[in-house]
């Protein structure tokens, strides 16, 4: 018996599942993130991401692999609990947090690709849901970075994660911007872009390289998107920009009127989203 034949001994036929036909039916597109939404055998929604050596599958909400580490919603939540309880974190804890970062990263890029396809095809309601999920997953990994900075004394380990902060912020801002566009709120989209650019600027200033913002491709994409939104929707100045100018010019009556308009808009935005 050859080594190859011997390697199959003891493996039940039901466990010899070759996924090659599945991969062959779903080709990987070069230079793009290839992802889709499916219904699992249990009838629940799942997110799939095609990768060169196969595919990854995630739950759309909660921890991507559907596991509750030690009864918590995520490893981050578990480690926060341990810190509050006065427990010392071990290398294995940090390793598990690293693994979780990658889960949330892969789901984030999959959701971003799916949402963009939905938006292009006119499915704004579902796209808004998925863009909100992009923001959620980006926020999770930003929170992880903050946690590492606060509690891990290994500067090299912390820096290895901190270097991706601008990248994650870029995704978060794109998700937030398109979320508001899908809800038909271009002024909120512009506000999301400005907030994102301000946060990116602070990241680069903290690194001692403020000029890096000009070299950031996502920042440039956001600036172009802002210009396109203003042109497409005929927005010269948003209400927030008008308010700032009125306050600076000490036009207090006008500022009060603009504040009323902003409050009315916020009340409308807090209502359930209807397509």
Residue pairs with C-beta under 8 A, 6 or more apart in sequence:
8 16
19 54
19 55
22 55
23 50
23 54
23 55
26 34
26 36
26 50
26 55
27 34
28 34
28 50
28 51
28 52
32 113
33 49
33 109
33 110
33 112
33 113
34 49
34 50
34 113
35 47
35 48
35 49
35 50
35 109
35 110
35 111
35 113
35 114
36 47
36 48
36 114
37 45
37 46
37 47
37 48
37 60
37 114
38 45
38 46
38 47
38 48
39 45
39 46
40 46
44 59
45 60
46 57
46 58
46 59
46 60
47 57
47 58
47 59
47 60
47 107
47 110
47 111
47 114
48 55
48 56
48 57
48 58
48 110
49 55
49 56
49 57
49 58
49 106
49 107
49 109
49 110
56 106
56 110
58 64
58 65
58 103
58 106
58 107
58 110
59 65
59 66
60 107
60 111
60 133
61 133
62 68
62 73
63 69
63 73
63 74
63 75
63 100
63 103
64 103
64 104
64 106
64 107
65 103
69 75
69 77
69 78
69 96
70 78
71 78
72 78
72 81
74 100
74 140
75 93
75 96
75 97
75 99
75 100
76 97
76 100
76 140
76 143
76 144
76 147
79 89
79 93
79 97
79 147
79 151
80 147
82 89
82 93
83 89
83 151
89 151
89 152
94 148
94 152
94 157
97 144
97 147
97 148
100 144
101 141
101 144
101 161
104 137
104 140
104 141
105 137
105 141
107 133
107 137
108 134
108 137
108 138
108 141
108 171
109 171
111 130
111 131
111 133
111 134
111 137
112 131
112 134
112 171
112 174
112 175
114 130
115 127
115 130
115 131
115 133
115 134
115 175
115 178
116 127
116 178
118 124
118 126
118 127
118 130
119 127
119 178
119 181
119 182
124 182
124 183
124 184
124 275
125 182
125 273
125 275
127 178
127 182
128 179
128 182
128 183
128 273
131 175
131 176
131 178
131 179
131 182
132 175
132 179
134 171
134 172
134 174
134 175
135 172
135 175
135 176
135 179
138 168
138 169
138 171
138 172
138 175
139 172
141 164
141 168
142 165
142 168
142 169
142 172
144 161
145 161
145 162
145 164
145 165
145 168
148 157
148 158
148 161
148 162
149 158
149 162
152 158
165 203
166 200
166 203
166 204
166 212
166 216
166 218
167 218
169 196
169 199
169 200
169 203
170 196
170 200
170 216
170 218
170 219
170 221
170 222
171 218
172 196
173 192
173 193
173 195
173 196
173 197
173 199
173 200
173 218
173 222
174 218
174 221
174 222
176 189
176 192
176 195
176 196
177 189
177 192
177 193
177 196
177 222
177 225
178 189
179 192
180 186
180 188
180 189
180 191
180 192
181 189
181 229
183 269
183 273
185 269
186 229
186 232
186 233
186 235
187 235
187 238
187 239
187 240
187 265
188 269
189 229
190 226
190 229
190 230
190 235
190 238
191 238
191 240
193 222
193 223
193 225
193 226
193 229
194 226
196 222
197 213
197 219
197 222
197 223
200 213
200 216
200 218
200 219
201 210
201 213
204 210
204 211
204 212
204 213
204 216
213 219
214 220
229 235
230 236
237 245
239 258
239 261
239 262
239 265
240 262
242 258
243 255
243 258
243 259
243 262
246 252
246 254
246 255
246 258
247 255
